[in-house]
């Protein structure tokens, strides 16, 4: 079983930009959001720099969740995004920023979620120590509004005013 331990943070400033090592343009949406109480998981289709995958993640609002991810053909992902996924597609650019012994993923959202910027870190355990960069703002790991499956139905533009 795959397990993801991920914490999410807002950003204080743009100082991270000077340390970017890689960039991916991402478009994703959901076959199943996991927001309905009868659903135990979310099922996501993602295209990232011409590579595609399907991701199944347990639906609980927690920093620790089950996660399974598999590569799929790009053409299949494009068709699924176009015909099977619901809600507005998430569009974002992901910047990879190493800091101390961890790799941070900074997501800068576009489209309906323009204005939202978030940093994520994946950890080996929930209590794993990590250094907090100066550009890191408050943690939002337990706020459902900052999860992609929430943003497809409740865009940042709708609730951030």
C-alpha positions in Angstrom: 0.0 0.0 0.0 1.2 3.5 -0.9 1.1 6.1 1.8 1.6 9.9 1.3 2.6 12.1 4.2 2.3 15.7 2.9 2.0 19.1 4.6 0.8 22.2 2.9 1.7 25.8 3.5 1.0 29.2 2.1 3.9 31.4 1.1 5.1 34.7 2.7 7.0 36.0 -0.3 8.7 35.0 -3.6 12.2 34.4 -2.2 11.9 30.7 -3.2 12.0 31.7 -6.9 15.8 32.1 -6.9 16.2 28.4 -5.9 13.9 26.6 -8.5 15.6 23.6 -10.1 12.7 22.2 -12.2 9.4 23.4 -13.5 6.3 21.4 -14.6 3.1 22.7 -16.2 0.2 20.7 -14.8 -3.4 20.2 -15.8 -5.6 17.9 -13.8 -9.2 17.0 -12.9 -11.1 14.3 -11.1 -13.1 11.3 -12.2 -14.2 11.2 -8.5 -13.5 14.0 -6.1 -13.8 12.1 -2.8 -15.9 15.0 -1.4 -19.1 13.0 -1.3 -19.4 11.3 2.0 -20.1 8.0 0.2 -16.8 8.1 -1.6 -13.7 6.7 0.2 -11.2 8.1 -2.4 -10.5 10.7 -5.0 -9.5 9.6 -8.5 -7.4 12.2 -10.4 -6.1 12.4 -14.0 -3.0 14.6 -14.4 -0.9 15.7 -17.3 2.4 17.2 -16.3 4.9 18.2 -19.0 3.4 15.7 -21.5 3.5 12.8 -19.1 0.2 11.5 -17.7 -1.0 9.5 -14.7 -4.0 8.4 -12.8 -3.9 8.9 -9.0 -6.2 7.3 -6.4 -6.0 8.9 -2.9 -7.9 8.2 0.3 -10.5 10.9 0.9 -9.8 11.8 4.5 -8.7 15.4 5.4 -5.3 14.5 6.8 -1.6 14.9 6.2 -1.4 11.1 6.0 -3.4 9.4 3.2 -3.2 6.3 1.2 -2.0 7.0 -2.4 -1.6 5.0 -5.5 -0.3 6.5 -8.8 0.1 4.9 -12.2 1.4 6.2 -15.6 -1.1 6.2 -18.4 -0.9 7.1 -22.1 -1.0 10.9 -22.7 -3.8 10.5 -25.3 -5.9 8.6 -22.8 -5.4 11.3 -20.2 -6.4 14.0 -22.6 -9.6 12.2 -23.5 -10.5 11.5 -19.9 -9.9 15.2 -19.0 -12.1 16.2 -21.9 -15.0 13.8 -21.5 -15.0 12.0 -18.1 -13.8 14.5 -15.5 -16.1 16.8 -13.6 -15.6 20.3 -12.4 -13.1 22.9 -13.6 -9.7 21.6 -14.5 -6.9 22.6 -12.1 -4.2 24.5 -14.0 -0.9 25.2 -12.2 2.8 25.5 -12.6 4.8 23.4 -10.1 8.3 24.6 -9.1 10.7 22.3 -7.4 12.8 24.0 -4.7 15.4 22.1 -2.6 15.9 23.4 0.9 18.1 21.7 3.4 17.4 17.9 3.2 13.9 18.2 1.6 12.4 19.0 -1.8 9.6 21.6 -1.7 6.9 21.7 -4.4 5.6 25.2 -5.0 2.3 25.4 -6.9 1.3 28.6 -8.6 -2.3 28.3 -9.8 -3.8 29.7 -12.9 -7.3 29.9 -14.4 -10.1 29.9 -11.8 -7.6 29.5 -9.0 -5.3 32.3 -10.1 -3.7 34.0 -7.1 -3.3 30.9 -5.0 0.3 29.9 -4.3 1.1 27.0 -2.0 4.2 25.0 -0.9 4.0 21.2 -0.2 6.5 18.9 1.4 6.4 15.1 1.5 7.7 13.5 4.6 8.8 10.0 5.6 6.8 10.2 8.9 4.3 12.6 10.4 6.8 13.7 13.1 9.8 14.0 10.7 11.7 17.2 11.4 12.2 19.7 8.5 13.7 23.1 8.3 11.2 25.9 7.6 12.4 28.2 4.9 12.0 32.0 5.5 9.5 32.2 2.6 7.1 29.7 4.2 3.8 31.0 5.6 1.1 29.4 7.7 0.3 25.7 7.5 -3.0 24.8 5.8 -2.7 21.0 5.8 -6.0 20.6 7.7 -8.0 23.2 5.7 -10.0 21.5 2.9 -10.1 24.6 0.8 -6.5 24.1 -0.1 -6.9 20.6 -1.6 -7.1 20.3 -5.3 -10.3 18.2 -5.2 -12.0 21.0 -3.3 -10.7 23.7 -5.7 -12.4 22.0 -8.8 -15.8 22.8 -7.3 -15.0 25.8 -5.1 -12.4 27.9 -6.9 -10.0 30.2 -5.0 -11.6 33.2 -6.8 -14.9 32.3 -5.1 -13.8 32.2 -1.5 -10.6 34.3 -1.3 -12.3 37.7 -1.6 
